[in-house]
Amino acid sequence: MHPIARSLTVLALAAISSFAQAGTQTPNIDQREAKQQARIAEGAGSGALTAKETQHLEREQARINTVEAKAKADGQVTRKERQKLHAMQDKASHDIQHAKHNGKVAGQ
């Protein structure tokens, strides 16, 4: 496994475990986030994502994590907050798909 992919996989697993320990109120959001992290790791490992694309996608995931943490801070994730998180994840999913299939290859 490529070193970047290995690192991303470890980060994704750490994020999943920290969410599980926090008494997550957003299991669907967390599950989707884990799948997106795995897609990024797979793309980085296969060379379908360049280092710059991987960094951009990771920053996007970090922004989603920040918004989710703020939503959970008061102990209640509202419908509006869930909708925002889903919209952010929709965009991230599209960005991952586009980056993996845009013809750019790592190392070129």
ROVEXFI-109699 format. One record per residue (C-alpha): x, y, z; residue in three letters. Coordinates in steps of 0.05 Angstrom, whole numbers, padded with zeros to 5 digits, always signed. Example, Ala and Ser with C-alpha at 12.3 -4.5 7.8 and 13.67 -1.06 7.14 Angstrom:
% residues 2
+00246-00090+00156ALA +00273-00021+00143SER 
This chain:
% residues 108
+00000+00000+00000MET +00025+00069-00018HIS +00050+00109+00044PRO +00001+00166+00033ILE -00057+00116+00027ALA -00034+00081+00090ARG -00031+00147+00128SER -00100+00167+00103LEU -00129+00100+00123THR -00101+00106+00193VAL -00129+00177+00198LEU -00198+00154+00174ALA -00199+00097+00225LEU -00178+00144+00281ALA -00233+00193+00262ALA -00285+00137+00261ILE -00263+00112+00329SER -00265+00181+00360SER -00336+00192+00334PHE -00357+00125+00363ALA -00330+00144+00431GLN -00365+00211+00431ALA -00435+00182+00432GLY -00449+00203+00361THR -00517+00230+00343GLN -00502+00229+00269THR -00488+00156+00249PRO -00508+00165+00176ASN -00464+00226+00169ILE -00406+00191+00203ASP -00414+00129+00160GLN -00415+00171+00097ARG -00354+00209+00120GLU -00316+00144+00132ALA -00334+00120+00061LYS -00309+00186+00032GLN -00244+00180+00071GLN -00236+00110+00043ALA -00249+00135-00028ARG -00195+00188-00019ILE -00146+00138+00009ALA -00160+00090-00048GLU -00150+00145-00099GLY -00085+00168-00067ALA -00060+00096-00063GLY -00077+00080-00135SER -00047+00144-00162GLY -00115+00169-00188ALA -00107+00229-00141LEU -00047+00275-00143THR -00017+00299-00077ALA -00048+00367-00087LYS -00117+00337-00101GLU -00111+00292-00040THR -00093+00352+00004GLN -00152+00392-00023HIS -00200+00335-00010LEU -00172+00323+00060GLU -00181+00397+00077ARG -00252+00393+00052GLU -00264+00333+00098GLN -00233+00372+00156ALA -00282+00429+00144ARG -00340+00380+00147ILE -00312+00353+00212ASN -00308+00423+00241THR -00380+00439+00222VAL -00403+00373+00251GLU -00365+00385+00316ALA -00398+00454+00322LYS -00466+00424+00308ALA -00455+00372+00363LYS -00426+00422+00413ALA -00493+00439+00444ASP -00514+00366+00448GLY -00567+00372+00394GLN -00558+00368+00319VAL -00617+00405+00288THR -00650+00388+00222ARG -00619+00450+00190LYS -00550+00429+00214GLU -00560+00359+00186ARG -00582+00388+00120GLN -00520+00431+00117LYS -00475+00371+00133LEU -00509+00329+00079HIS -00501+00385+00028ALA -00427+00391+00046MET -00419+00316+00039GLN -00455+00317-00028ASP -00406+00369-00054LYS -00347+00330-00025ALA -00371+00267-00058SER -00375+00303-00125HIS -00306+00332-00115ASP -00277+00264-00100ILE -00309+00234-00161GLN -00285+00291-00206HIS -00214+00290-00178ALA -00207+00214-00186LYS -00231+00215-00258HIS -00202+00280-00286ASN -00144+00246-00321GLY -00091+00273-00274LYS -00045+00219-00247VAL +00001+00223-00187ALA +00074+00228-00205GLY +00065+00260-00273GLN 
